[in-house]
Amino acid sequence: MGQEPSVCEERVYNQIYRTHAEVLRNYLYYKFGDMQCAEDIVHDSFVKLWNKCSSVVYDRVTGFLYKIARNLMIDNLRNKKVALKFEKGLVHVQENEDPYFKLRTKEFRSKLESVISNLPEKQREAFLMNRIDKLTYKEIALRLEVSETAIEKRISKALIKLNSITEIKDFSI
């Protein structure tokens, strides 16, 4: 029976970071809607992991990181209101497009961001995991620990709300 690796070993800690940092950041972004804050929270979570490495069991690192990150994000939300921001590249605009097209694209992006930010948290989370991370319903269900049917319903309801944007037929989501 082999000995469990120590989280305090730099090699092990670095591997944990490479394995979990991006996924944890995406989880926080989808759940709470602020990329910069999600990146900061991931950093703070790994600092806490390092500071408590001697008391964290290797097999429970993932749960520890998610719990710390979630608690830090909730604390952050209590201190300030968070506006949902999306990466600027949501809709790619070519520089040689006419001003009317740019204006329509900007208005569409604004409407899309508004509708997505107003989706209930669970719908927004499932929708973004499917559309941005390209996860299947089954993969999302496993990550969120709910049934595949629940994910189907969440994404379906999100799509119905997104279809309320009249310009949606001209763009693909």
C-alpha positions as CSV (number, residue, x, y, z in Angstrom):
1,M,0.0,0.0,0.0
2,G,1.6,3.3,-1.2
3,Q,1.9,6.4,0.8
4,E,-0.4,9.3,-0.1
5,P,1.5,12.3,-1.6
6,S,1.9,15.3,0.5
7,V,0.2,18.5,-0.6
8,C,3.2,20.4,0.9
9,E,5.6,19.0,-1.7
10,E,6.2,21.6,-4.3
11,R,5.9,19.1,-7.2
12,V,2.5,17.8,-5.9
13,Y,1.2,21.3,-5.2
14,N,2.2,22.5,-8.7
15,Q,0.5,19.5,-10.3
16,I,-2.7,20.3,-8.2
17,Y,-2.5,23.8,-9.5
18,R,-2.1,22.8,-13.2
19,T,-5.0,20.3,-12.8
20,H,-7.5,22.5,-11.0
21,A,-6.8,26.2,-11.5
22,E,-8.5,26.7,-14.9
23,V,-11.5,24.5,-14.1
24,L,-12.0,26.2,-10.7
25,R,-11.8,29.6,-12.4
26,N,-14.4,28.7,-15.0
27,Y,-16.6,27.3,-12.3
28,L,-16.5,30.5,-10.3
29,Y,-17.0,32.6,-13.4
30,Y,-20.1,30.7,-14.5
31,K,-21.5,30.6,-11.0
32,F,-20.9,34.3,-10.2
33,G,-20.3,36.0,-13.5
34,D,-17.1,38.0,-12.9
35,M,-13.9,36.7,-14.6
36,Q,-11.4,39.0,-12.8
37,C,-12.9,38.2,-9.5
38,A,-12.9,34.5,-10.3
39,E,-9.1,34.7,-11.2
40,D,-8.4,36.5,-7.9
41,I,-10.4,34.0,-5.9
42,V,-8.6,31.1,-7.5
43,H,-5.2,32.7,-6.6
44,D,-6.4,33.3,-3.0
45,S,-7.7,29.7,-2.8
46,F,-4.3,28.3,-3.8
47,V,-2.6,30.5,-1.3
48,K,-4.9,29.2,1.5
49,L,-4.2,25.6,0.2
50,W,-0.5,26.2,0.5
51,N,-0.8,27.8,4.0
52,K,-2.9,24.8,5.2
53,C,-1.1,22.1,3.1
54,S,-0.1,20.1,6.1
55,S,-3.7,19.6,7.2
56,V,-5.2,18.9,3.8
57,V,-5.5,15.3,2.8
58,Y,-4.4,14.8,-0.8
59,D,-7.6,12.9,-1.8
60,R,-9.7,15.8,-0.5
61,V,-7.8,18.7,-2.2
62,T,-10.5,19.2,-4.9
63,G,-13.3,19.5,-2.3
64,F,-11.1,21.8,-0.2
65,L,-10.3,24.1,-3.1
66,Y,-14.0,24.4,-4.2
67,K,-15.2,25.0,-0.7
68,I,-12.6,27.7,0.0
69,A,-13.2,29.3,-3.4
70,R,-16.9,29.3,-3.0
71,N,-16.7,30.8,0.5
72,L,-14.2,33.5,-0.7
73,M,-16.5,34.4,-3.6
74,I,-19.6,34.7,-1.3
75,D,-17.6,36.9,1.1
76,N,-16.6,39.0,-1.9
77,L,-20.2,39.3,-3.1
78,R,-21.3,40.4,0.4
79,N,-18.8,43.3,0.2
80,K,-19.9,44.6,-3.2
81,K,-22.4,44.2,-5.9
82,V,-21.1,42.3,-8.9
83,A,-22.0,43.3,-12.4
84,L,-21.9,40.4,-14.9
85,K,-19.1,41.0,-17.5
86,F,-18.3,38.9,-20.4
87,E,-15.1,38.8,-22.4
88,K,-15.0,41.4,-25.1
89,G,-14.6,38.7,-27.8
90,L,-18.1,37.4,-27.3
91,V,-19.1,38.6,-30.8
92,H,-16.1,39.2,-33.1
93,V,-16.3,42.5,-34.9
94,Q,-14.1,43.1,-37.9
95,E,-12.5,46.5,-38.2
96,N,-13.6,47.0,-41.8
97,E,-17.3,46.7,-41.1
98,D,-19.7,49.6,-41.6
99,P,-20.7,51.7,-38.6
100,Y,-24.3,50.5,-38.7
101,F,-23.1,46.9,-38.4
102,K,-20.9,47.9,-35.5
103,L,-23.8,49.6,-33.8
104,R,-26.1,46.7,-34.3
105,T,-23.5,44.3,-33.0
106,K,-22.9,46.5,-29.9
107,E,-26.6,46.7,-29.2
108,F,-27.0,42.9,-29.7
109,R,-24.1,42.2,-27.4
110,S,-25.6,44.4,-24.8
111,K,-29.0,42.7,-25.0
112,L,-27.4,39.3,-25.0
113,E,-25.3,40.1,-21.9
114,S,-28.3,41.5,-20.2
115,V,-30.4,38.4,-20.9
116,I,-27.7,36.1,-19.8
117,S,-26.9,38.0,-16.7
118,N,-30.6,38.0,-15.8
119,L,-30.9,34.2,-16.1
120,P,-31.4,32.4,-12.9
121,E,-28.0,31.3,-11.6
122,K,-28.5,27.6,-12.3
123,Q,-29.7,28.3,-15.9
124,R,-26.8,30.7,-16.5
125,E,-24.3,28.2,-15.1
126,A,-25.5,25.3,-17.2
127,F,-25.9,27.4,-20.4
128,L,-22.4,28.8,-20.2
129,M,-20.8,25.5,-19.4
130,N,-22.5,24.0,-22.5
131,R,-21.8,26.9,-24.8
132,I,-18.4,28.2,-23.7
133,D,-16.7,25.1,-22.4
134,K,-18.6,22.8,-24.9
135,L,-19.5,20.4,-22.1
136,T,-22.2,17.8,-22.8
137,Y,-25.3,17.7,-20.7
138,K,-24.0,14.5,-19.1
139,E,-20.6,16.2,-18.2
140,I,-22.4,19.2,-16.8
141,A,-24.8,17.0,-14.8
142,L,-21.8,15.1,-13.3
143,R,-20.0,18.4,-12.3
144,L,-23.1,20.0,-10.8
145,E,-24.2,16.7,-9.2
146,V,-27.7,16.9,-10.7
147,S,-29.6,14.7,-13.2
148,E,-29.1,15.1,-17.0
149,T,-32.8,15.9,-17.3
150,A,-32.3,18.9,-14.9
151,I,-29.5,20.2,-17.1
152,E,-31.6,19.8,-20.3
153,K,-34.4,21.8,-18.6
154,R,-32.1,24.5,-17.5
155,I,-30.5,25.0,-20.9
156,S,-33.8,24.7,-22.6
157,K,-35.3,27.5,-20.4
158,A,-32.2,29.6,-21.0
159,L,-32.5,29.2,-24.7
160,I,-36.2,30.2,-24.6
161,K,-35.2,33.4,-22.9
162,L,-32.4,34.1,-25.3
163,N,-34.7,33.6,-28.2
164,S,-36.6,36.6,-27.0
165,I,-33.9,38.7,-28.5
166,T,-35.2,39.5,-32.0
167,E,-31.7,39.9,-33.4
168,I,-30.7,36.4,-32.3
169,K,-31.7,34.9,-35.6
170,D,-28.9,36.8,-37.3
171,F,-26.2,35.4,-35.0
172,S,-25.3,32.0,-33.7
173,I,-24.9,31.2,-30.0
